[in-house]
Amino acid sequence: ISLDSNYARAYAMKSFVANNLASRTARTPVELATGRDEALQYAKVALSIAPDLPIAHSALGFAYGLNLQVSESLRENEIALSLASGDPDVIRNYGFAMSIIGKPEEALRYVDEALVLDPLNSRSFYAHISVLYFARRYEEAVRYSLKLKQDSPELFRFPVLLGHLLLMLGRTEDAALAFGGD
């Protein structure tokens, strides 16, 4: 039987969305854990439907990472990357995973590769800024963010991250403006 991998992709994407929703809306640790467990199950369903779907492995790697299961996360992200053949979402997610484990140069290489493959996707720019943030390269991240905001405002969709970067530099007035969306 041949299974429709697009259906599996829907479950993988649902896993990412469930994780992001849980991270942003949970009011208690129990709600957060419930949301992340749900996201983990969606990723596993995606893989049960299409075991070789790169984005499904990437979703599972992301879910494991948020549950602090680092070795499992790396394993799934490496599988995803080996299957990806140019999928910018998978490449971006792998780069983000590398930043979490403290490999910023490798992380930047991958997120920038995804940016070249998908230059109109704001998530590619967000990933680049996030890697710089995790590497504590705040000045560079602020310069990159402000240039993007000036040159391509439609791709600048992360004022809160810019606000955090500015706070890390002690620029509280600028951070307040960033948090306000200006």
Sequence and secondary structure as in RCSB ss.txt:
>XXXX:A:sequence
ISLDSNYARAYAMKSFVANNLASRTARTPVELATGRDEALQYAKVALSIAPDLPIAHSALGFAYGLNLQVSESLR
ENEIALSLASGDPDVIRNYGFAMSIIGKPEEALRYVDEALVLDPLNSRSFYAHISVLYFARRYEEAVRYSLKLKQ
DSPELFRFPVLLGHLLLMLGRTEDAALAFGGD
>XXXX:A:secstr
    HHHHHHHHHHHHHHHHHHHHH  SHHHHHHHHHHHHHHHHHHHHH TT HHHHHHHHHHHHHTT HHHHHH
HHHHHHHHHSS HHHHHHHHHHHHHTT HHHHHHHHHHHHHH TT HHHHHHHHHHHHHTT HHHHHHHHHHHHH
H GGG   HHHHHHHHHHTT HHHHHHHHTT 
